[in-house]
């Protein structure tokens, strides 16, 4: 294509872009963000929270010297906004705080760095739990949430551990011996360096690289020690094939689980319990168990501890309806609504799955008979919209792969997703203007 301009182009008078011209726009950043943008809703929600526990940990005051801390409102809003946008990287959030108008509006001129953002995500699990409890309690007080009926479902989230990091007990013992020897060698080397620098007037300080190497060595030794502990626990639970038990040296809390696509990968089990009326998440649990069996009673205990209420009914799938779980749930007054496990197998043998079987207890017999009634079969059809909705929404926002390690940090990530999901539900219900 020719670069020469035609006669019409040369003679036409048009306005062309001048991108090197410096221009000062006399506008506040608040004027550039639409009044109905969701970042403002996020900020109003955060301002409505009781953040006193966050402020109590700040040591810098008007009477003490030091650099001012970042307001907790900013960091909480950043993570809620990032979760809404499906962002799980602290570095990406930090980048957007410099280039994205919405994140710049949240910061309001306050400088943040990715280390602070990353640490804040996982350092306040108890406080995040309190925020979940207080926000749901507020909805209960307003009448949006009744907790008369809940739904519970779990999902397996890929852990930040490689499949090749799983080792058997003898290999773990050998790795731990080498890791411990490596740490001791580094400590001895640092001790000799300190002794040789005692006579110097200005001894050289340790470089950041040396400090990072020492920290990495200690953390590896600690992870392998934890992997050995977890291996012993798993061996105690297994009735056979104890020698085949493997645990990860990268994330000892992760377990190999069968995923939705049929493959087996390191993962954790994230459990959400939701209110049937408001469809908000009222309980969160993260574990390394690959099965949902036995997860209902602990969730009922958690809900009672949080809100002082025991749900009257629990909508769950057949994986939760073990005899022990049904017995514990029924004993505290919660009726289990689920399909009866092994129904097709019993029918093939000419048995009625809704009648008492040989090993049933009284509570399980009542559960079988209840699920034979059309009323409860119809009620069970609500389960996907109650129990599976939060899981699907959180997956769509990035809760498929963890970037952190350990159940405590994984719980923090699950809580951020739960709070974000509840925020959207509160907007939908009109609980937040």
Secondary structure, DSSP 8 states (H G I E B T S, - for coil): ---S--HHHHH-------TT--------HHHHS-TT-HHHHHHHHHHTS--HHHHHT----TTS-S-----HHHHHHHHHHHHHTT---HHHHHHHHHH-HHHHHHHTT----HHHHHHHHHS-HHHHHHHHHHHHHHHHHHTS---SEEEEEEEEEE-SS-GGGEEEHHHHHHHHHHHHHHHHHHHHHHHHHHHHTTT-TT-----HHHHHHHHHHHHHHHHHHHHHHHHHHHHHH-SS-GGG-EEESS-TT-EEEE-TTS-EEEEEEEEEEEETTT--EEEEEEES-S--TTHHHHHHHHHHHHHS---SEEE--TTT--HHHHHHHHHTT-EEE---TTHHHHHHTT--TTS--TT--HHHHHHHHHTTSHHHHHHHTTHIIIIIHHHHHHHHTTTTB-SS-SHHHHHHHHHHHHHHHHHHHHHHHTS--
